[in-house]
Amino acid sequence: MTSANVTIQGFLGAVPEVRYTSDGLAVANLSIAHTPRRHDPQTDEWVDAGPTLWVVASVWGAVAEAVADAPALSAQVLAEAKR
């Protein structure tokens, strides 16, 4: 069996939406934006180096409940998925 790992670092594009299943399990949806950046040595500034990638992720259980209490809009996040 092969495994796949995905890691994305970006900013929240919306306040996390938390809801509960009929069994009481928390589920949160996150909208994460990542724009590649590069350093421009001529201006000594960071500039966008490509289009923004939008990722929608769902987290469950205790992680979803933690998300409800944590970041606000535009907060920097790091999300990792393992299979």
Residue, then its C-alpha position, 0 to 999 in steps of 0.5 A: m500500500t502506498s501512502a500520501n501526505v499533503t501539507i499546505q501553509g496558508f491563510l484562512g479565507a473564512v471564519p471556520e464553520v463548525r457543526y455537529t453530526s446527529d451523534g454529537l461529533a464536531v466537524a469544521n470546514l476550513s478554507i485555506a489560501h496559499t499564494p507562492r511568493r519569492h524574494d525580489p533581490q532588486t527591490d528587497e521585497w517579497v512578491d507573488a509568484g503565481p496564482t492563489l491556490w484555495v483548499v477546503a479541508s474538513v477536520w473532525g472531533a477534538v481537532a474541529e472543536a479546537v478550531a472553533d476556539a482558535p483562528a480568525l479570518s486571515a490567521q496563518v495555518l498549517a494543515e497536514a493530511k496523511r493517508 
